[in-house]
Amino acid sequence: MKITIVSAMFPPVQTGTSFYTKNLADTLAANGHDISLVTVENNNLPSQSYNYKVYYLKALHVPLPGFFKHFKISAFYLKNYSLLKKVVLNSGADVILLVNHYLDIAFPAIYAARKCSIPLICSVGTQLQSSKKFRNCLLNFFDRLICGNLIFPFCNKVIAWDTQILKYLNDVHGEHVVSKTAIANYAPNGNLKNYLAHKQNYKMHNQILGVGAITEQRNFLPLIYVFILLAPVFPNLKLKIIGHIYNDEAVKLAYANGLGNRIVFTGEKPHDFVIEEMKCSDMFYASLTGKYIGMGTATIEAMLLGVPVVVNTPSRLLGKITLNDMTNFVSSYELSYIQIAGKMKKLLQQKKIRSEIGKNGRKFVSKNMNWDIVSHDILKILSNTKDEFKKNNKIY
């Protein structure tokens, strides 16, 4: 199949969407599909080659302090529209797959799809939300106004990464979007074999790890409060949080409680650094604040390495496949800090529990969340959408 993938997020940008785009493109190309990838220009491009052509649209970088480090505007450059159209025509693409819906690269993708008479499929992995009521209402308003009127109506199909994304689409955009939405999950960044080659050592490392940009939706405050409860019980225990700091409430809380020497905020680090830190951690903690709670790429990477994860996601996040509390992960969903600390205390005190949950988590991810499975599910959606589009538009 010939596929043009369009995404504003692509390496060297360090985000889940960036990793998703690259890994999906890599897997599809490795399986013999003709991939052309369109993203926005980046001044920090590495000297890296891919098994597919990568095209760069002109973009203006607009840093949004405290909100979005990698925001770039590309739709105002009129040449981008003709360039993307040219890429689609020259590649003979059957479909355009747009990764995420809320950035303005969607508009050149819509233009190219309509001009080339091929379907546009949008893969949604990010829900626009805020823990602050007014800001959340504002985000929902603009989400409905812009995405609801100018993007989703031009998408022939929508792919939701999980059930929480589907719920978000239903609540914000309603049945007219959900009716054309299918679920296809995501997978860890990189080669599965590299993760499975690691043998996790379940002796005490005295480190809890958290990974991700520190934002409103991932402020790490719950983890700090839990660590405050654990710190007196485990005097050698340390907490490390890796990610760009947009919101400094967690930093202030750590120092206010005299834990500045035991809680380390590293800032954003390369992916290899994150993986090595996972390997020497006793557990991985993930917690999103908001109405819609996902799991994140880093969480499933930790699971694949055999590290037990504590996460506040619903057990039915992935649809048909179910996570089981204290079996393949540790659920902190809707629990108090005292309850979460109690569960984490068991993990820290008992090597057997750490080992069992870590190994079961690895089996769960390797079986259900690898790129061969994800790409297979997405290909089925793309192929069916292409056939339906041809039928409805009488293209033979």
C-alpha positions in Angstrom: 0.0 0.0 0.0 1.2 3.5 -0.7 0.8 5.8 2.3 1.7 9.5 2.9 2.1 10.1 6.6 1.8 13.7 7.8 2.9 14.7 11.3 4.2 17.9 12.9 6.1 15.7 15.4 9.0 13.7 14.2 12.6 13.1 15.5 14.6 14.8 16.8 11.5 16.1 18.7 11.2 14.0 21.9 7.5 13.3 22.3 5.2 10.3 22.3 3.6 11.6 19.0 7.0 11.9 17.4 8.0 8.3 18.4 4.6 7.0 17.3 5.1 8.6 13.8 8.6 7.3 13.3 7.9 3.7 14.6 4.8 3.3 12.5 6.5 4.6 9.4 9.5 2.3 10.1 7.3 -0.8 10.5 5.2 -0.1 7.5 8.2 0.5 5.3 10.0 -2.7 6.7 6.9 -4.7 5.8 7.1 -3.6 2.1 4.7 -0.6 2.0 5.6 2.5 0.1 5.9 5.3 2.7 6.4 9.0 2.2 6.5 11.1 5.3 5.9 14.8 5.6 6.8 16.8 8.7 8.0 20.3 9.5 11.5 21.6 9.2 13.8 21.3 12.3 17.0 23.2 12.9 18.4 20.3 14.9 18.1 17.5 12.4 20.4 14.5 13.0 22.4 12.9 10.2 20.0 9.9 10.0 18.6 8.1 7.0 15.3 6.3 6.8 13.9 3.5 4.6 11.4 6.1 3.1 11.6 9.6 1.9 11.1 12.4 4.5 9.9 15.8 3.3 10.0 19.0 5.3 7.5 21.8 5.2 8.6 25.4 6.1 7.5 26.3 9.6 7.8 29.1 12.1 8.8 28.0 15.6 6.6 29.7 18.2 7.6 28.5 21.7 4.7 28.7 24.2 6.4 28.8 27.7 4.5 26.7 30.2 2.4 25.0 27.5 4.1 23.6 24.3 7.8 23.6 23.7 7.6 22.3 20.1 4.7 24.4 18.6 5.3 25.3 15.0 3.1 27.0 12.4 3.2 25.7 8.9 -0.2 26.4 7.3 0.5 30.1 6.6 3.2 29.2 4.1 1.3 28.7 0.9 4.1 26.7 -0.8 3.5 24.0 1.8 0.2 23.2 0.3 1.6 22.7 -3.2 4.6 20.8 -1.8 2.4 18.3 0.1 0.1 17.9 -2.9 3.2 17.2 -5.1 4.5 14.6 -2.6 1.2 12.8 -2.7 0.9 12.8 -6.5 4.5 11.8 -7.1 4.3 8.9 -4.6 0.9 7.8 -5.9 -0.4 7.6 -2.4 -3.6 5.6 -1.8 -4.3 7.5 1.5 -3.0 10.3 3.7 -2.6 9.4 7.4 -2.5 12.6 9.6 -1.0 12.0 13.1 -3.0 14.1 15.6 -5.6 16.6 14.8 -4.9 19.9 16.6 -1.9 21.3 14.8 -2.1 23.4 11.7 -0.3 20.9 9.5 -3.7 19.4 9.2 -4.8 22.1 6.7 -2.1 21.2 4.0 -3.0 17.6 4.5 -6.7 18.3 3.9 -5.9 20.3 0.8 -3.7 17.5 -0.6 -6.3 14.8 0.1 -9.1 16.7 -1.7 -7.0 17.8 -4.6 -5.6 14.3 -5.2 -9.0 12.6 -4.5 -7.8 10.2 -1.9 -9.1 9.6 1.7 -7.7 11.4 4.7 -7.4 9.4 8.0 -6.6 11.2 11.2 -4.9 9.3 14.1 -5.7 10.9 17.4 -3.4 10.3 20.4 -3.8 13.5 22.3 -6.8 14.9 24.1 -7.0 18.7 24.5 -7.8 19.3 28.2 -6.7 21.2 31.3 -7.1 20.7 35.0 -8.2 24.3 35.3 -11.9 24.7 34.7 -11.8 28.0 32.7 -8.9 26.9 30.5 -10.5 23.5 29.9 -13.7 25.2 28.8 -11.7 27.4 26.5 -9.8 24.4 25.0 -13.1 22.6 24.4 -14.6 25.6 22.8 -11.7 26.1 20.3 -11.5 22.3 19.8 -15.1 22.2 18.7 -14.8 25.4 16.7 -11.6 24.6 14.8 -11.1 20.9 14.8 -14.9 20.2 14.8 -15.6 22.5 11.9 -12.3 22.7 9.9 -10.6 19.3 10.4 -12.8 16.4 11.4 -15.5 17.0 8.7 -12.7 16.4 6.1 -11.5 13.2 7.6 -12.9 10.0 6.1 -11.9 8.0 9.1 -10.5 8.7 12.6 -8.2 6.4 14.6 -8.3 6.7 18.4 -5.3 5.3 20.2 -7.3 4.0 23.2 -10.8 4.1 24.9 -10.0 7.4 26.7 -9.3 9.1 23.4 -12.6 7.7 22.1 -14.4 9.0 25.2 -12.8 12.4 24.7 -13.9 12.5 21.0 -17.4 11.5 22.0 -17.7 14.1 24.8 -16.2 17.0 22.8 -17.2 16.3 19.2 -20.1 13.8 19.5 -21.5 11.0 17.4 -20.7 12.5 14.0 -17.0 12.0 14.8 -17.3 8.8 16.9 -19.4 7.1 14.2 -16.3 7.1 11.9 -13.8 6.3 14.6 -12.0 3.0 15.2 -9.5 2.1 17.9 -5.9 1.0 17.1 -3.5 1.1 20.0 0.2 2.2 20.1 3.5 0.5 21.0 6.9 1.3 22.5 9.5 3.4 20.8 12.2 1.3 19.1 12.9 -2.3 18.4 11.0 -4.8 20.5 14.0 -7.2 20.6 16.2 -4.6 22.2 13.8 -4.3 25.1 13.4 -8.0 25.5 17.2 -8.5 25.5 17.3 -6.7 28.8 17.0 -8.9 31.9 15.7 -6.8 34.8 17.4 -7.2 38.1 14.8 -7.0 40.9 17.3 -6.3 43.7 16.7 -2.9 45.4 18.0 0.0 43.4 16.3 2.6 45.7 15.0 4.6 42.8 11.4 5.5 41.7 11.3 6.9 38.2 8.8 9.3 36.5 9.1 10.4 32.9 7.3 13.0 30.8 7.1 16.8 30.4 5.9 18.3 33.7 2.7 20.1 32.7 -0.7 20.8 34.0 -1.9 17.3 32.9 1.3 15.6 34.2 2.3 17.8 37.1 3.8 14.9 39.2 2.3 16.3 42.4 0.6 13.0 43.3 4.0 11.3 43.1 5.7 13.9 45.3 2.9 13.5 47.9 3.3 9.7 47.8 7.1 10.1 48.1 6.7 12.3 51.2 4.9 9.3 52.8 7.5 6.8 51.6 10.6 8.8 52.4 10.7 8.2 56.2 10.2 4.4 55.7 12.9 4.1 53.1 15.7 6.5 54.0 17.9 5.6 51.0 15.0 5.9 48.5 15.3 8.5 45.8 12.9 9.8 43.2 14.0 10.9 39.7 11.7 12.8 37.3 12.8 13.2 33.6 11.1 15.7 31.4 11.0 19.4 30.4 9.6 21.5 33.3 6.7 23.6 32.1 5.0 23.7 35.5 7.3 24.0 38.6 4.7 23.2 41.3 6.3 19.7 41.9 9.7 21.3 42.3 8.5 23.8 44.8 6.6 21.0 46.8 9.8 18.9 46.9 11.9 21.6 48.4 9.2 22.9 50.7 9.2 19.4 52.3 13.0 19.2 52.6 13.3 16.6 49.9 15.4 18.6 47.4 18.3 16.3 47.9 16.2 13.1 47.3 14.1 14.2 44.4 16.0 14.9 41.2 14.5 16.9 38.3 16.7 16.2 35.3 14.9 18.2 32.6 14.4 16.7 29.1 16.9 14.0 28.3 17.6 11.8 25.2 15.6 8.6 24.9 18.6 6.3 25.5 19.2 8.1 28.8 15.6 7.5 29.8 15.8 3.8 29.0 19.0 3.3 31.1 17.3 5.0 34.0 14.3 2.7 33.7 16.6 -0.3 34.0 18.0 0.8 37.3 14.7 1.7 38.9 12.5 -0.3 41.2 9.3 1.0 39.7 8.0 3.5 37.2 5.2 5.9 38.2 2.9 7.6 35.7 0.0 9.9 36.6 -2.1 12.2 34.4 -4.5 14.7 35.9 -7.7 15.4 34.0 -10.9 13.8 32.8 -9.2 11.6 30.2 -6.3 9.4 31.5 -4.0 7.5 29.1 -0.9 5.5 29.7 1.8 7.0 27.7 4.7 5.7 25.6 7.2 5.7 28.5 4.9 3.6 30.6 4.7 0.8 28.2 8.5 1.0 27.5 9.1 0.5 31.3 6.7 -2.5 31.2 8.5 -4.0 28.3 11.8 -3.7 30.2 10.2 -5.7 33.1 9.9 -2.7 35.4 6.7 -2.7 37.5 4.6 0.3 36.7 2.2 2.3 38.9 -0.3 4.2 36.8 -3.7 5.8 37.2 -5.2 4.6 34.0 -8.4 2.6 33.8 -7.9 -1.2 33.3 -10.0 -1.2 30.1 -7.9 1.6 28.5 -6.9 -0.5 25.5 -10.3 -1.8 24.6 -10.5 -5.6 24.2 -7.3 -6.3 26.1 -7.5 -5.7 29.9 -4.9 -4.7 32.4 -5.1 -6.4 35.8 -4.2 -4.7 39.0 -1.3 -6.2 41.0 -0.8 -8.7 38.2 0.6 -6.9 35.2 0.5 -3.4 36.6 -0.3 -1.5 39.8 -3.5 0.6 39.5 -3.6 4.0 41.3 -6.9 4.9 39.6 -9.0 7.1 41.9 -7.0 6.1 44.9 -5.8 8.3 47.8 -2.1 9.1 48.3 -2.1 6.8 51.4 -3.5 3.9 49.4 -1.0 4.4 46.5 1.9 4.7 49.0 0.7 1.4 50.6 0.8 -0.4 47.3 4.2 1.0 46.4 5.5 0.1 49.9 4.7 -3.6 49.1 6.6 -3.4 45.9 9.6 -1.8 47.6 9.6 -4.3 50.4 9.0 -7.5 48.5 11.2 -8.5 45.6 8.8 -11.3 44.6 6.0 -8.9 44.0 8.2 -6.6 42.0 9.4 -9.5 39.9 6.0 -11.0 39.2 4.3 -7.7 38.2 7.4 -6.6 36.2 7.5 -9.9 34.3 3.8 -10.1 33.7 3.8 -6.5 32.5 6.5 -7.3 30.0 4.5 -10.3 28.7 1.4 -8.1 28.4 3.1 -5.4 26.3 5.2 -7.8 24.1 2.0 -9.8 23.2 -0.5 -7.0 22.8 1.4 -3.7 22.1 4.0 -4.3 19.5 4.3 -2.4 16.2 3.5 -5.4 14.0 0.1 -5.7 15.7 -0.5 -1.9 15.7 0.5 -1.5 12.0 -1.6 -4.5 11.0 -4.7 -2.9 12.7 -4.0 0.4 11.2 -3.4 -1.0 7.7 -6.8 -2.8 7.9 -8.4 0.6 8.7 -6.6 2.4 5.9 -7.4 -0.3 3.4 -11.1 -0.4 4.2 -11.3 3.4 4.1 -9.6 3.4 0.7 -12.0 0.9 -0.7 -15.0 2.7 0.8 -13.8 6.0 -0.5 -13.4 4.5 -4.0 -16.9 3.0 -3.9 -18.6 6.2 -2.7 -16.7 8.3 -5.2 -17.0 5.7 -8.0 -13.2 5.6 -8.5 -12.0 2.5 -10.4 
